[in-house]
Amino acid sequence: MVPPPGVSVPDGDAILKLERRSRSQGSGLTAPQMEGAWLLSRLWSRQQARPLAAAALLRPLAATLELHPGSDGALAVTNSVQLGRLQLRFDGAGELRGRRPLLLFWFERLQLRWGERLLLQKALQRPEPRALPFFALIATGQQGDGAWLVARGRGGGLALWQKAPLSRSSAAAPH
């Protein structure tokens, strides 16, 4: 995804500086700041300050992370990719912990859809607490009508998402 006009996103070096600050002072990010649909924009490996080409391959698949208020203070978490009408979707929940904070999440259901038609649905088991995937939330920013979010995943890679236009985040796929 190309940033909308007027939206500046940090480069790899700026993200590493934001991460150092987040590690020492915490990012202070809250659930309301992360609410919505976020389209994957860039990826970095654990060691590099240069974006990986893999993100360019995922952009046409509309790799999306959706975060919305859930029950009992938890977040509803959806991760999906879509090619035309074909969508692979993981639905689950998550919670924020710590001052950085960590977004711990788990998926409860996998769906494969063709447009509105459900082709496959499978329940998923929740991993043990020590094996839960997470994102260490580093920073978010906004300029004009656009926003970005940066986090480091459990595997060590960095990801930069850009907030999807309101029409996409408000029109979630059927459950």
N, C-alpha and C positions, 0 to 999 in steps of 0.2 A: 504494500500500500504506500502510495506517495503521500507525504503529509499535505493536508489541505493548505492553500495559500495562507501565509501568515502564521503557520504553526511551525515552530522550530523544535527539533528533537535533539537531545544530546548525542554527541559522538562517543566512541568507545572510551577515550581518555576522560571526558567529562563524567561519564557513567562511573568509571573507577574512582574518581574523586568523590562523587556522590556516595558511593558504596563505603568508602573509608569514613566519611562523616556519619553515615547511617550506623556503621558498626560501633563507633565511639559514642554517638549521641542518640541513636535511634532515629527512625524515620518519622515516627509519629503518625503514620498513615492509619486511617480508620475505615471501617466498612463503607460508610456513605461516600467516601472519596473514590472507592473502587467499584461502586455499583455501576452496572451496565455491561455492554458487550465490548470486548477488546479484541481487535484484530492483530495477529502477530505481524510485526513489521521487520524486526531484525533479531538475529541470534549471534552470540559470541561464545567461543569455547572458554574453558576455564582459564586458559593462558593468554589468549589473544585480545588485543584491543581493536582488531579489524573484524567487521561482520563476516559471518560464515555465509557461503553460498546457499546453504540449506534453507534459509529463510526465503530466498527468492523462489525456491521450489514450492514452499508451503503457501506463499501468498496467493497463487491461483486457486488453491484449495480452500481459501477463506478460513484458515486456521483461526479459531475463535475461542476465547475464554470469556464465559459469562458469569457474573457474580451479582446475586440479588439477595435481599433479606429473606431468610428462611424461618423455620420454626424454632422456638426456644433460644433465640439469639444467634443461631447458627446462620451460615450463609448457604444459599443454594448455589452450587457450582456446576457448570456445564462446560465441557471441552468438546469441540466438534471440528470436523473438516467436511467440506462439501465440494463436489465436482458436478456441476450442472444440477440436476435434480437429485442426485445420489448424495446422501448425508450419512456419515458415521458420527454418532453422538454418544458421549459418556455423561450421565447425570449423577450427581451426588450432593455432598454437603461438605462444609469446611468451617473452620473457626480460626480466629486470630489469637495468637499467643505471644506474650513478651512485649518489650518496648520497641523492638526493631520494626514491626512484629513479623512473626512467621505466619503465613497462611498455610495451615495444615488442612489437607483435604483427602477425600476418599470418594470413590465412585461406587454407586449402588446398582446402576443399570447401564447396559450397553444397548443401543438401538441402531439399526440400519434402516434407512427410509428411502423411498423413492417418492419425492414430493410429499404429499400428505399420507401416502400409503406406507404402513409399517411392514417391512419385510422380515425383520428379525428383532427379537427382544430377548435379552438374557440378563438375569440377576447376577450381580457380582458380589463376592464376599469382601467384607471390609478387612484390610490388612491389620496386622498387629500394630498397636500404637507406636512401637519403635520403628516400624517399617512404613509409616504413612509418608506419602509424597508431600513436599512442601515447597513454597516459594518464600525466600527471605525478601521481604518487600523493601526496596531501596529508596525509591522516590517516585513522585508523580509531578506532573507539571501541566500547565495550561496556558495557551496563548490564543486569543481569538475564540473561535468556536471549537477548537480541537484540544485534545488532551492526550497525554502519554503516561505510561506506567512502566517502570523497570523493576525487575526482580531476578534473583539468582535462584535456580532450581536445586533440588536435592543432589542432582548429578554434577553440579558445579558450573553449568552454563548460565549465561546471562540472556535474558529475553527482554525485548522492548515491544510493548503493545501500544497501539493507537486506538483511541475510543472510536467505536463505530458510529456512524451517523445515527441520530435518534430513531429514525425509522427502522433500522436493523435491530437495535437493542430493545425497542418496544414491541417488536413483532417476533417474539421467540417462537421457535419451531414447536409443533405440538408435542405433548408428552406422551 
